[in-house]
Amino acid sequence: MDKERMAIKRLQEASKMSLQIYGQPLIVTTSGGKDSSVCVELAQRAGIPFEVMHNHTTADAPETVYFVRSEFHRLENGG
């Protein structure tokens, strides 16, 4: 099994557990970087319910802040 399929299967299993045990969707945390963006994309491809959370710090570069804002806007609109 390729790494993408394995990651999607793991997210689907984790989602089932989260819904059964906590009654809540998974939370995908994001820093605004490439790795975080891949995690969000994998959760979308997995077709699971999830929420995205970002903790804004005063150390974030302006470009990162703009990117995170645009990503949240895209996700809120079903993107």
C-alpha positions in Angstrom: 0.0 0.0 0.0 1.3 3.4 -0.9 1.9 6.1 1.8 -1.0 8.3 0.7 -3.5 5.3 1.0 -2.0 4.3 4.3 -2.4 7.9 5.7 -6.0 8.1 4.5 -6.8 4.7 6.1 -5.3 5.8 9.4 -7.3 9.1 9.3 -10.5 7.2 8.6 -9.9 4.9 11.5 -8.9 7.8 13.8 -12.1 9.6 12.7 -14.3 6.6 13.6 -12.6 6.4 17.0 -13.0 10.1 17.7 -16.7 10.0 16.8 -17.4 6.9 18.8 -15.5 7.8 21.9 -15.8 11.6 22.0 -18.7 12.3 19.7 -16.5 14.9 18.0 -14.7 15.1 14.7 -10.9 15.0 14.5 -9.1 18.3 14.8 -6.3 18.9 12.3 -3.9 21.6 13.6 -2.1 23.8 11.1 0.9 26.1 11.2 0.3 27.4 7.7 3.3 25.4 6.4 3.5 22.7 3.7 3.3 19.8 6.1 0.1 21.1 7.7 -1.4 21.8 4.2 -0.7 18.1 3.3 -2.5 16.9 6.5 -5.5 19.0 5.7 -5.6 17.7 2.1 -5.3 14.1 3.3 -8.2 14.7 5.7 -10.3 16.0 2.8 -9.3 13.0 0.6 -10.3 10.7 3.4 -13.8 12.1 3.3 -14.0 12.4 7.1 -15.6 15.1 9.2 -12.8 17.3 10.7 -12.1 20.7 12.1 -9.0 22.8 11.4 -7.3 24.8 14.2 -4.5 27.3 14.0 -2.9 29.1 17.0 -1.8 32.5 15.8 1.5 33.7 17.3 3.1 37.1 17.0 6.1 35.3 15.4 4.2 34.3 12.2 5.5 36.0 9.1 2.8 38.2 7.4 2.8 35.8 4.4 1.9 32.9 6.7 -0.9 34.9 8.3 -2.3 35.8 4.9 -2.0 32.2 3.7 -3.7 30.8 6.8 -6.6 33.3 6.5 -7.1 32.4 2.8 -7.0 28.6 3.6 -9.6 29.0 6.4 -11.8 31.0 4.0 -11.4 28.3 1.3 -12.2 25.5 3.8 -15.2 27.4 5.1 -16.6 27.6 1.6 -16.3 23.9 1.0 -13.0 24.0 -0.8 
